[in-house]
Amino acid sequence: MKNYFVYIMSSLSRRIYVGVTNNLERRVSEHKQKQIQGFTAKYNMTRLVYYETYPDVNAAIAREKQIKGWLRAKKTALIESVNPACKI
């Protein structure tokens, strides 16, 4: 059975990126090594601050879209609910 992950990366400058993947370890490594050009490389997204696991890709994609639609304050509250030491 394959798992899918909705994850949030952050930079030291407090930017937030929400994504979805089927291999969280590989994807976080790609972000940290800036292997994927774009927003995460440009803004140095190197900290995994939150993730959720889903058995269904459609559920993961729906959740990613839901979180992306939230205001920053709600995303921050979600992150801090499971990672209180992380100040975004």
N, C-alpha and C positions, 0 to 999 in steps of 0.2 A: 504494500500500500504506500502510495506516494503522499508526502505532505507538502503543503504550500505555506508560504510565510508572508505576512504583511509586516513590514518593518519600517522603523523610522531611524534615519541617520541625522546627525547633527554636526555642526562645525563649532569651533571655538568662538566664532563670531555670531553664534546663536541662530544660524539659519537652520531650517528643518526640511528634510526630504522624506517623502513617503513613497515606498515602493512595494513590489510583490515579486517573489521568486520561488523556485522549487528547491533551491540549494542555498540556504542562508549563509553558511560558512564561506562558500565560494564567492557569493555576491558581496559580502562585507569585505572580503579580501580584495576584490576587484575595486571597490570604492576606495579602500585605504591606499592601494597602489596606483590609483588614478588610471586604471586600464580602460575605463569607459569615459570617453570624452563627453562633456556636457555640463549640466548644472552641478553635479556632485564633485566633479574634478575642479571646476572653476571656483567653487566656494569651499573646497577642502573639507568635504563631508567625510570624516574619519571615525566618528563615534557612533556605534550602535547604541541607541538609547531605549529602544522598545521593539518588541515583536510579538506577534500572535501566530498560532499554528492552525491550519485548516486542512481537512482531508480532501476538500473539493476546490478545484481551481476557480470555479465560478463564484463560490462564496468568498474566496480570498480577494478576487478582483472587485467584487461588490463592496467588501469592507474597505479596501484601499480607496475606492472612489468616495465612500462615505467619509472617511477620515480626511481625505484631501479637500472635501467640501466644508470642513469645519473651520471656524475661526482659530487663530493661533492660541488663544487662551484655552480653548477646549482641548486642543492637541497637547498643550503643555500640561494641563491637568491630567490627561490620560497617561502621559509619560511619568509624571511625578507620582501617580497612584501606585505604580509598581517599581519605580526607581526614584525614591524621594531624595537621594543624594545628588541627583542630576538636576542642575539648575539651567533651564533653557531660557 
